[in-house]
Amino acid sequence: MPANKEFDIMVVGELNVDLILDQLSKPPKFGEEQRADNMTLTLGSSTAIFASNSKSLGADIAFCGKVGKDDFGNLVMNTLAERGVNTDYILVDANLKTGATIIFNDHNESMKVTYPGSMEKMTVGEVPDELFKKSRHLHTSTIFFQPGIRKNLVGLFKKARDYGLTTSMDVQWDPEDKWDLDLPELLPVLDFFLPNEQELMNLTSTSTVEEALEELSGFDTCIVVKQGTKGALLQKHDQTLSVPAYKVPDFVDAVGAGDSFNAGFIYEYLNGKELEQCLIAGSLTAAVSTTMAGGTDAIESYQQVMNKGKPLEFHTS
């Protein structure tokens, strides 16, 4: 990847582990006990999955976040380091606990319960200027679980722009269901906005993706909407593009699929590809990510993703 900076992407955001319970005997219900026939403990968090998969695709990545001085924090740090992500800018606080997300998978549906822990304590002021100077692009995600980042989110992206970086953000779910993100203030300093369709409709108080995109049509931001098995679409100025999703015959789970999409999309963008190719690469990376449990184990390299995608077909309905 051509660059004159040390890092292609600086990733700022939350760090936690995922405990995934698969093959449930029935959907989760309070007051009852049931069994899961498979369990996976792995690297979690939207931004960490994005960072890990971006590195696997071939980008140089530095992560800036915060963990506790505990076993979960060690797992996060060690996993990122083993995958080649620079962890020099991750803060370790002995007074905090590293967060965890418990994921209950039942066929194609899932329920998540997250203990935020240290992710709530990270602030924009703790992101060093040095990292902006060394990077080409800034990405963050999971804004509603990070009040310390969220309260100065516009300032974070403005600073990145001042240093000459391009910017991207996913949003993830709002556990309080308020969806009070000031998009008119945020979008002018954001190059790529990468929500899924339900998040976009919630943020714009609309009932269709078309209505949501119409409401945001006046902004220069490239808005990329992930639609699961329906594929993905984007809007930038008067341009709209869409691609279908890939069929995955060896599907395991969709944990981190959206973050994997982001990794494939931004990787291609930083390599100078056209937006349609970025969409296709995002869709393919997301599809490959679903072939193993968790969000990172299935992504090994750019060539591996491309090769694994060759026999896959698009959904046609």
C-alpha positions as CSV (number, residue, x, y, z in Angstrom):
1,M,0.0,0.0,0.0
2,P,1.7,3.2,-1.1
3,A,2.2,5.8,1.6
4,N,4.7,8.2,3.1
5,K,3.4,7.7,6.6
6,E,4.2,5.0,9.2
7,F,0.6,3.9,9.5
8,D,-2.1,3.6,6.9
9,I,-4.8,3.8,9.5
10,M,-5.0,5.0,13.1
11,V,-7.9,3.4,14.9
12,V,-9.3,5.1,17.9
13,G,-11.9,3.3,20.0
14,E,-13.2,0.6,22.3
15,L,-11.5,-2.6,23.3
16,N,-13.1,-5.7,24.8
17,V,-13.4,-9.4,24.4
18,D,-16.3,-11.4,22.9
19,L,-17.7,-14.5,24.6
20,I,-19.8,-16.2,21.9
21,L,-22.3,-18.9,22.8
22,D,-23.5,-20.8,19.7
23,Q,-26.0,-23.6,19.0
24,L,-28.4,-22.6,21.7
25,S,-31.1,-25.1,22.6
26,K,-33.6,-22.3,22.4
27,P,-33.7,-18.5,22.4
28,P,-32.5,-16.8,25.6
29,K,-35.2,-16.2,28.2
30,F,-35.0,-14.8,31.8
31,G,-35.8,-17.3,34.5
32,E,-34.7,-20.3,32.6
33,E,-31.5,-22.2,32.1
34,Q,-30.5,-23.7,28.8
35,R,-27.4,-25.0,27.0
36,A,-25.1,-23.8,24.2
37,D,-23.2,-26.5,22.3
38,N,-20.3,-24.3,21.3
39,M,-18.4,-21.4,23.0
40,T,-15.7,-19.0,21.7
41,L,-13.7,-16.5,23.6
42,T,-12.0,-14.1,21.2
43,L,-11.0,-10.5,20.4
44,G,-14.1,-8.3,20.4
45,S,-15.1,-4.7,19.8
46,S,-16.0,-3.1,16.5
47,T,-12.8,-1.0,16.2
48,A,-10.5,-3.9,17.2
49,I,-12.1,-6.3,14.6
50,F,-11.7,-3.5,12.0
51,A,-8.1,-3.0,13.0
52,S,-7.2,-6.7,13.0
53,N,-8.8,-7.4,9.7
54,S,-7.4,-4.3,8.1
55,K,-3.9,-5.4,9.1
56,S,-4.6,-8.9,7.8
57,L,-5.6,-7.4,4.4
58,G,-2.3,-5.6,4.3
59,A,-2.6,-2.1,5.9
60,D,-0.3,-0.8,8.6
61,I,-2.4,-0.1,11.7
62,A,-1.9,1.6,15.0
63,F,-4.6,1.3,17.7
64,C,-5.3,4.0,20.4
65,G,-7.6,2.8,23.2
66,K,-7.8,1.8,26.8
67,V,-7.9,-1.6,28.6
68,G,-7.7,-2.7,32.2
69,K,-4.7,-4.5,33.7
70,D,-6.4,-7.9,33.7
71,D,-6.7,-11.2,31.8
72,F,-9.2,-9.7,29.2
73,G,-6.9,-6.8,28.6
74,N,-4.0,-9.1,28.1
75,L,-6.0,-11.2,25.6
76,V,-6.9,-8.0,23.7
77,M,-3.3,-6.7,23.7
78,N,-1.7,-10.0,22.8
79,T,-4.1,-10.8,20.0
80,L,-3.7,-7.4,18.3
81,A,0.1,-7.6,18.7
82,E,0.2,-11.2,17.3
83,R,-1.7,-9.9,14.3
84,G,0.7,-7.1,13.7
85,V,-1.3,-4.2,14.9
86,N,0.8,-1.6,16.7
87,T,-0.3,-1.4,20.4
88,D,2.1,1.3,21.6
89,Y,-0.7,3.8,21.9
90,I,-3.1,1.6,24.0
91,L,-3.3,2.8,27.6
92,V,-3.4,0.2,30.4
93,D,-5.2,1.3,33.6
94,A,-4.9,-0.9,36.7
95,N,-8.0,0.8,38.2
96,L,-10.3,-0.3,35.3
97,K,-11.7,-3.5,34.0
98,T,-11.6,-4.5,30.4
99,G,-15.1,-4.8,28.9
100,A,-16.8,-7.9,27.5
101,T,-19.6,-8.6,25.2
102,I,-21.6,-11.8,25.7
103,I,-23.2,-12.9,22.4
104,F,-26.0,-15.4,22.2
105,N,-26.3,-16.8,18.6
106,D,-29.5,-18.6,17.6
107,H,-29.4,-19.5,13.9
108,N,-29.1,-16.1,12.0
109,E,-30.2,-14.0,15.0
110,S,-28.1,-12.8,17.9
111,M,-28.5,-11.0,21.2
112,K,-25.6,-9.1,22.8
113,V,-25.0,-7.9,26.3
114,T,-22.0,-5.6,26.8
115,Y,-20.2,-4.6,30.0
116,P,-18.3,-1.4,28.8
117,G,-15.6,-1.3,31.4
118,S,-12.5,0.7,30.3
119,M,-14.0,1.7,26.9
120,E,-16.2,4.3,28.7
121,K,-13.1,6.0,30.1
122,M,-11.1,6.8,27.0
123,T,-11.1,10.5,25.9
124,V,-10.1,12.3,22.8
125,G,-7.5,14.2,24.8
126,E,-5.6,11.0,25.3
127,V,-5.0,10.5,21.6
128,P,-1.5,11.8,21.0
129,D,-0.6,14.3,18.3
130,E,2.2,12.1,17.3
131,L,-0.2,9.4,16.1
132,F,-2.0,11.9,13.8
133,K,1.3,13.0,12.3
134,K,2.2,9.3,11.5
135,S,-1.1,8.3,9.9
136,R,-3.0,8.6,6.7
137,H,-6.6,7.8,7.8
138,L,-8.6,7.8,11.1
139,H,-11.3,5.3,11.9
140,T,-13.6,4.9,14.9
141,S,-16.8,3.1,15.9
142,T,-19.2,2.2,18.7
143,I,-19.8,5.8,19.6
144,F,-22.7,5.3,22.1
145,F,-20.5,3.1,24.4
146,Q,-17.8,5.7,24.4
147,P,-19.0,8.9,26.1
148,G,-15.4,10.2,26.5
149,I,-14.9,10.0,22.7
150,R,-18.4,11.0,21.7
151,K,-18.5,14.3,23.6
152,N,-15.6,15.6,21.4
153,L,-16.2,13.5,18.3
154,V,-16.3,16.4,15.9
155,G,-13.1,17.8,17.5
156,L,-11.4,14.4,16.9
157,F,-12.3,14.4,13.2
158,K,-11.4,18.1,12.7
159,K,-8.0,17.5,14.2
160,A,-7.5,14.5,11.8
161,R,-8.5,16.8,8.9
162,D,-6.1,19.5,10.1
163,Y,-3.3,16.9,10.0
164,G,-4.3,15.8,6.4
165,L,-6.0,12.5,7.3
166,T,-9.1,11.1,5.7
167,T,-11.8,9.9,8.2
168,S,-14.3,7.2,8.6
169,M,-16.8,6.1,11.3
170,D,-19.2,3.3,12.0
171,V,-21.8,4.0,14.7
172,Q,-23.1,0.6,16.1
173,W,-26.2,0.2,18.3
174,D,-27.3,2.7,20.9
175,P,-28.2,0.6,24.0
176,E,-30.3,3.5,25.4
177,D,-32.2,3.8,22.1
178,K,-31.9,7.6,22.0
179,W,-29.9,7.9,18.8
180,D,-29.0,11.5,19.5
181,L,-26.0,12.0,17.3
182,D,-25.7,15.4,15.7
183,L,-25.2,14.3,12.1
184,P,-25.4,17.8,10.6
185,E,-22.4,18.8,12.8
186,L,-20.5,15.5,12.3
187,L,-20.8,14.7,8.6
188,P,-19.0,17.8,7.3
189,V,-15.8,16.5,8.9
190,L,-16.3,12.9,8.0
191,D,-15.3,11.3,4.6
192,F,-17.0,8.0,5.1
193,F,-20.0,7.2,7.3
194,L,-20.6,3.4,7.5
195,P,-23.8,2.5,9.4
196,N,-26.1,-0.5,8.8
197,E,-29.6,0.3,7.5
198,Q,-31.4,0.1,10.8
199,E,-28.8,2.3,12.5
200,L,-29.2,4.9,9.7
201,M,-33.0,4.9,9.9
202,N,-32.8,5.3,13.7
203,L,-30.4,8.2,13.5
204,T,-32.6,10.0,11.0
205,S,-36.0,9.0,12.5
206,T,-37.0,7.7,9.1
207,S,-38.8,4.4,8.1
208,T,-36.8,3.6,4.9
209,V,-33.2,3.8,3.8
210,E,-34.3,5.9,0.8
211,E,-35.9,8.5,3.2
212,A,-32.7,8.5,5.4
213,L,-30.4,9.1,2.4
214,E,-32.6,11.8,1.1
215,E,-32.4,13.6,4.4
216,L,-28.6,13.4,4.3
217,S,-28.2,14.2,0.6
218,G,-26.9,17.7,1.1
219,F,-23.6,16.5,2.7
220,D,-20.3,15.9,1.0
221,T,-19.8,12.7,3.0
222,C,-19.8,9.3,1.3
223,I,-22.6,7.4,3.1
224,V,-22.2,3.6,2.9
225,V,-25.1,1.5,4.1
226,K,-24.7,-2.1,5.1
227,Q,-27.9,-4.2,4.4
228,G,-26.9,-7.7,5.4
229,T,-28.0,-10.3,2.9
230,K,-29.4,-7.5,0.7
231,G,-25.9,-6.2,0.1
232,A,-24.7,-2.6,0.5
233,L,-25.2,0.8,-1.1
234,L,-23.6,4.2,-1.0
235,Q,-24.5,7.7,-1.7
236,K,-22.1,10.6,-2.5
237,H,-23.4,13.8,-4.1
238,D,-25.7,12.7,-6.9
239,Q,-23.9,9.3,-7.2
240,T,-25.6,6.1,-5.9
241,L,-24.1,2.6,-6.1
242,S,-25.2,-0.7,-4.8
243,V,-23.9,-4.3,-4.7
244,P,-25.6,-7.5,-3.6
245,A,-24.3,-9.6,-0.8
246,Y,-22.5,-12.9,-1.4
247,K,-24.1,-16.2,-0.5
248,V,-22.0,-18.1,2.1
249,P,-22.6,-21.9,2.0
250,D,-20.3,-22.5,5.1
251,F,-21.8,-19.7,7.2
252,V,-20.9,-19.9,11.0
253,D,-21.9,-16.5,12.5
254,A,-22.1,-12.8,11.5
255,V,-20.1,-11.5,14.5
256,G,-18.0,-8.6,13.2
257,A,-19.3,-8.9,9.6
258,G,-20.0,-5.2,9.4
259,D,-16.6,-4.3,10.8
260,S,-15.0,-6.7,8.3
261,F,-17.0,-4.9,5.5
262,N,-15.5,-1.6,6.8
263,A,-12.0,-3.1,6.7
264,G,-12.4,-4.3,3.1
265,F,-14.0,-1.0,1.9
266,I,-11.4,1.3,3.5
267,Y,-8.5,-0.9,2.5
268,E,-9.4,-0.6,-1.2
269,Y,-10.1,3.1,-0.8
270,L,-6.6,3.7,0.6
271,N,-5.3,1.7,-2.4
272,G,-6.9,4.2,-4.8
273,K,-9.8,1.9,-6.0
274,E,-13.0,3.3,-7.3
275,L,-16.0,3.4,-5.0
276,E,-17.8,0.4,-6.7
277,Q,-14.7,-1.8,-6.2
278,C,-14.6,-0.6,-2.5
279,L,-18.2,-1.8,-2.1
280,I,-17.5,-5.2,-3.7
281,A,-14.4,-5.7,-1.5
282,G,-16.3,-4.7,1.6
283,S,-19.1,-7.2,0.8
284,L,-16.6,-10.0,0.0
285,T,-14.6,-9.4,3.2
286,A,-17.8,-9.4,5.2
287,A,-18.9,-12.7,3.6
288,V,-15.5,-14.4,4.3
289,S,-15.6,-13.2,7.9
290,T,-18.8,-15.2,8.5
291,T,-17.2,-18.6,7.8
292,M,-15.5,-18.8,11.2
293,A,-16.7,-17.9,14.7
294,G,-16.0,-14.4,15.8
295,G,-15.0,-11.4,13.7
296,T,-11.3,-12.0,12.9
297,D,-10.2,-15.6,12.6
298,A,-11.5,-16.0,9.0
299,I,-9.5,-13.1,7.5
300,E,-5.9,-14.1,6.8
301,S,-4.8,-11.9,3.9
302,Y,-6.1,-9.9,0.9
303,Q,-5.3,-12.7,-1.5
304,Q,-6.9,-15.3,0.7
305,V,-10.1,-13.2,0.8
306,M,-10.1,-12.7,-2.9
307,N,-9.5,-16.5,-3.6
308,K,-12.1,-17.6,-1.1
309,G,-14.6,-15.2,-2.8
310,K,-14.1,-16.5,-6.3
311,P,-16.6,-19.4,-6.0
312,L,-19.1,-17.4,-4.1
313,E,-22.3,-16.2,-5.9
314,F,-24.3,-13.1,-5.2
315,H,-27.8,-13.2,-3.6
316,T,-30.3,-12.5,-6.3
317,S,-33.3,-11.6,-4.2
